[in-house]
Amino acid sequence: MKKKLIVIISLLIFTTGCFKKAGGNYNDFKDKVLKLNAYQLSGELEIYNNDNKYAYDVKVTYQKEDKYHVSLINKTNNHEQIILKNSEAVYVLTPALRKSFKFQSEWPSNNSQSYILQNLIFDVDNDKNKKEIKKDKETIITSTVTYTNNPDLVKQKIYLNKNSQITKVEVLDKDDNIKIKMKYQKINYKPNIPKNFFTVNYNIGNEETTKTSASIDNITYPMYMPNNTYLQSQDKIKTTTGERVILTFAGEKPFTLVEETIALTKDVDTITVLGEPTFLMDTVGSIGENSATWTSNDIMYYATSDALDSNELLKVAESVSNTAIEK
């Protein structure tokens, strides 16, 4: 009897050890993150649109009391943008152009974010139907997501290794197609954060500026067009610093698209916008209830409409930013 008991205990210990090796523990990951005063992580963010993939080098710095600094470098053109949150506001900065979009926003807490640890925890903890499986020495947690301007994104898979460290996040649509992938490379739980790191002036001013054009040689047109909507007119006008193109679309869902050259200024040019910081595949812009604002290839874009909702504005902006036809 004693021998049988010893065998059973040994099997239990062995089995428990196997389970531990099969994958990490979500609660261990959660407890560690929520106790942090700061962290700094790096990785690669991939965004998929049909057959196209857009890749960013990402570096996220967090400091307690809700300060965030997200550096995003487009791997195709080495173009950097920074999403910055401090006690004053939320900003999207383009250091090489000395441009700053200023938001009064609850970002990042008002939407899911695949590259911010607290948001991942929030999504998991608020999904009563979340699923967790252990497979091939990792834990995979599936939960719903909230992307207000992109309802096509419905769930995410969070991957933890056997040491309860996050390695990857995949965001999927209803057909289980991966639309966003964040691959975590390194996390520093005790970063040395410079003084004034979360201010606009620290992040703009010392970089080499990009040479911009004073003319629009190619007008870009959106590939996405709402049903029964058509280009009614286009006008190109001279401004004090360059050129502006106004495209007017009429029909069932009219909208206006403005393209304008960017003039570099000595000081930081801050533009107050309505809406939320949003990925437009190759850039980060602002999508609001009736308007969208973004920069791409050193051109500033504005789209406005009383007939399009924010999801349709996002589709228009994405189609201009990435796959627009040039004429």
C-alpha positions in Angstrom: 0.0 0.0 0.0 2.8 2.4 0.9 4.5 1.6 -2.4 1.3 2.4 -4.3 1.0 5.7 -2.4 4.6 6.7 -3.2 4.0 5.9 -6.9 0.8 8.0 -7.0 2.5 11.0 -5.3 5.5 10.7 -7.7 3.1 10.7 -10.7 1.3 13.7 -9.4 4.6 15.6 -8.9 5.8 14.6 -12.4 2.4 15.5 -13.9 2.4 18.9 -12.2 5.9 19.6 -13.4 4.9 18.8 -17.0 1.9 21.2 -16.8 4.2 24.0 -15.6 6.5 23.4 -18.6 3.6 23.4 -21.0 3.0 27.1 -20.7 3.1 30.2 -18.5 0.6 31.4 -16.0 -1.6 34.4 -16.9 -2.0 35.5 -13.3 1.7 35.6 -12.8 2.1 37.8 -15.8 -0.8 40.0 -14.7 0.5 40.4 -11.1 3.9 41.4 -12.3 2.7 44.0 -14.7 0.2 45.6 -12.4 2.9 46.1 -9.7 5.3 47.9 -12.0 6.1 51.6 -11.6 7.5 51.6 -15.1 8.5 49.4 -18.0 10.1 49.7 -21.5 9.5 47.1 -24.2 10.5 46.7 -27.8 9.2 44.6 -30.6 7.9 44.5 -34.1 4.3 45.4 -35.1 2.9 44.0 -38.3 -0.4 45.3 -39.9 -2.0 43.3 -42.7 -4.4 44.7 -45.4 -5.3 42.1 -48.0 -1.9 41.0 -49.5 0.0 44.0 -48.1 2.0 44.0 -44.8 3.2 47.1 -43.0 5.9 46.6 -40.4 7.0 48.9 -37.6 9.8 48.8 -35.0 8.0 49.6 -31.7 9.4 50.9 -28.4 6.9 51.5 -25.6 7.8 53.3 -22.4 5.4 53.5 -19.5 5.7 55.4 -16.2 3.2 55.2 -13.4 0.5 57.9 -13.3 -0.6 57.1 -16.8 2.4 58.3 -18.9 3.1 56.6 -22.2 5.6 57.0 -25.0 5.2 54.8 -28.1 7.9 55.2 -30.8 6.8 53.7 -34.1 9.4 53.5 -37.0 8.1 52.4 -40.3 10.5 49.7 -41.5 9.9 50.6 -45.2 10.8 54.3 -45.1 12.4 54.7 -41.6 9.7 57.3 -40.9 9.2 57.8 -37.1 6.1 58.8 -35.3 5.5 59.0 -31.5 2.3 58.6 -29.6 2.8 60.5 -26.4 0.5 60.7 -23.3 1.3 63.0 -20.4 -0.8 64.9 -17.8 -1.7 67.5 -20.4 -3.0 65.6 -23.4 -2.3 62.9 -26.0 -0.1 63.7 -29.0 0.9 62.1 -32.2 4.3 63.6 -33.1 6.3 63.5 -36.3 9.7 64.7 -35.2 11.3 65.0 -38.7 8.4 67.3 -39.8 8.2 69.2 -36.4 4.5 68.3 -36.5 2.3 67.5 -33.5 -1.4 66.5 -33.5 -2.9 67.2 -30.1 -5.9 65.2 -28.7 -8.1 65.5 -25.7 -8.5 61.7 -25.5 -8.7 58.8 -23.1 -6.1 56.9 -25.2 -4.9 54.2 -24.6 -7.6 53.0 -22.2 -10.5 53.6 -24.5 -9.5 50.9 -27.1 -7.6 47.7 -27.3 -3.8 48.1 -27.9 -1.7 45.1 -28.8 1.5 46.7 -27.7 0.5 48.0 -24.2 0.5 45.5 -21.4 -2.2 47.0 -19.3 -4.7 47.0 -22.1 -4.1 43.3 -22.8 -4.8 42.6 -19.1 -8.0 44.7 -19.2 -9.3 42.9 -22.2 -8.7 39.5 -20.7 -10.2 40.3 -17.3 -13.3 41.9 -18.8 -14.1 38.9 -21.1 -16.2 36.4 -19.2 -15.9 34.0 -22.2 -12.1 34.1 -22.6 -10.3 30.9 -23.4 -7.0 29.6 -22.2 -5.1 26.7 -23.6 -1.6 25.3 -23.0 0.2 24.0 -26.0 3.9 23.5 -27.1 5.3 25.0 -23.9 3.2 28.2 -24.2 -0.1 29.5 -22.9 -2.5 31.0 -25.5 -5.3 33.3 -24.1 -8.1 34.3 -26.5 -10.3 37.3 -25.6 -12.5 39.8 -27.3 -11.2 43.3 -28.3 -12.6 46.8 -28.8 -11.4 48.8 -31.7 -14.0 51.6 -32.0 -13.0 52.7 -35.5 -12.5 49.2 -36.8 -15.3 46.8 -35.8 -13.8 44.2 -38.2 -11.3 43.4 -35.4 -13.1 41.1 -33.0 -10.6 39.0 -30.9 -7.0 38.6 -29.9 -4.6 35.8 -29.0 -2.0 36.5 -26.3 1.0 34.1 -26.2 2.9 33.5 -22.9 6.0 31.3 -22.7 6.8 28.8 -20.0 8.2 31.6 -17.8 4.9 33.6 -18.0 6.5 36.2 -20.3 4.6 37.6 -23.2 6.0 36.8 -26.6 3.3 37.6 -29.2 -0.2 39.1 -29.7 -2.4 38.4 -32.7 -5.5 40.4 -33.5 -8.0 38.7 -35.7 -11.2 39.4 -37.7 -14.4 37.3 -37.6 -12.9 34.9 -40.2 -9.8 34.3 -38.0 -7.6 36.2 -40.4 -4.6 37.9 -38.6 -4.9 41.6 -39.1 -2.4 42.8 -36.5 0.6 41.0 -35.0 2.8 42.3 -32.2 6.0 40.3 -31.6 7.6 41.1 -28.3 11.4 41.1 -28.3 12.5 42.6 -25.0 11.0 44.0 -21.8 12.9 46.1 -19.2 11.0 46.2 -15.9 13.4 48.8 -14.4 14.1 51.3 -17.2 16.2 54.4 -16.8 13.8 57.1 -18.2 15.3 60.5 -19.0 13.9 63.6 -17.3 11.2 65.4 -19.4 10.9 62.2 -21.6 7.1 62.6 -21.7 7.1 66.2 -23.0 6.6 67.3 -26.6 9.8 69.5 -26.6 12.0 66.6 -25.5 10.8 64.6 -28.5 10.8 67.3 -31.2 13.6 69.7 -32.2 16.9 67.8 -32.2 16.2 65.5 -35.1 17.3 66.1 -38.6 14.2 67.4 -40.6 12.9 65.9 -43.8 13.2 67.9 -47.0 9.6 68.5 -48.1 8.2 69.6 -51.5 6.3 72.9 -52.1 4.3 71.3 -54.9 1.9 68.4 -55.3 3.1 66.6 -58.5 0.7 63.7 -58.2 -2.8 63.9 -56.9 -3.8 60.8 -55.0 -7.3 59.4 -55.2 -9.0 57.0 -52.7 -9.3 53.4 -53.9 -12.3 52.9 -51.5 -15.4 54.7 -52.6 -18.8 54.5 -50.9 -21.6 53.2 -53.1 -23.2 55.8 -55.5 -20.5 58.3 -54.7 -18.3 59.9 -57.3 -15.6 62.6 -57.9 -17.4 65.8 -58.7 -14.6 68.3 -58.9 -10.9 68.9 -58.1 -9.1 72.2 -57.6 -5.5 73.0 -57.0 -4.6 76.3 -55.4 -1.4 78.0 -54.3 -0.9 78.7 -50.6 1.6 81.0 -48.9 3.8 77.9 -48.3 3.0 75.5 -51.2 0.0 73.9 -52.8 -3.4 72.6 -51.8 -5.6 70.2 -53.7 -9.4 70.0 -52.9 -11.2 66.9 -54.1 -15.0 67.1 -53.8 -17.0 63.8 -53.9 -20.8 63.9 -54.5 -23.6 61.4 -54.5 -25.2 59.3 -51.8 -22.3 59.7 -49.3 -20.5 63.0 -50.2 -17.2 63.9 -48.6 -14.2 66.2 -49.2 -10.6 65.2 -49.3 -7.9 67.9 -49.0 -4.2 67.3 -49.8 -1.6 69.9 -48.8 2.1 70.3 -48.8 3.8 70.5 -45.5 5.9 73.6 -44.6 8.6 73.1 -42.1 8.6 75.5 -39.2 11.4 76.5 -36.8 9.2 75.8 -33.8 6.9 72.8 -33.2 3.7 73.1 -35.2 0.9 71.8 -33.0 -2.5 71.1 -34.6 -5.5 70.4 -32.3 -7.7 67.6 -33.7 -10.9 65.8 -32.8 -10.9 62.1 -32.7 -8.6 59.3 -31.6 -5.0 58.2 -32.7 -5.5 55.5 -35.2 -3.3 53.3 -37.4 -3.8 53.9 -41.1 -1.5 51.1 -42.2 1.6 53.1 -43.0 1.0 56.0 -40.6 -0.8 57.1 -37.5 -3.5 59.7 -37.8 -6.7 61.0 -36.3 -10.1 59.5 -36.9 -13.1 61.3 -35.5 -16.9 61.3 -35.9 -16.9 63.5 -39.0 -13.2 64.0 -39.9 -9.8 62.4 -40.4 -6.4 63.9 -40.4 -3.0 62.3 -41.2 0.3 62.7 -43.0 1.8 60.3 -45.6 4.8 60.8 -47.9 5.2 64.3 -46.5 1.7 65.4 -47.5 -1.0 66.5 -45.0 -4.4 65.0 -45.6 -7.9 66.0 -44.3 -11.1 64.2 -45.0 -14.4 65.5 -43.8 -18.0 64.3 -44.2 -21.4 64.6 -42.5 -22.5 61.4 -44.4 -19.7 59.0 -43.5 -19.3 57.4 -40.1 -15.8 56.9 -38.5 -15.4 53.4 -40.0 -16.0 54.6 -43.5 -13.7 57.6 -43.0 -11.1 55.1 -41.8 -11.5 53.1 -45.0 -11.1 56.2 -47.2 -8.0 57.3 -45.3 -6.4 53.9 -45.5 -7.0 53.6 -49.2 -5.5 57.1 -49.8 -2.6 56.5 -47.5 -1.5 53.2 -48.9 -3.0 52.1 -52.3 -4.2 55.4 -53.8 -4.0 55.7 -57.6 -1.7 58.5 -58.7 -2.6 60.4 -61.9 
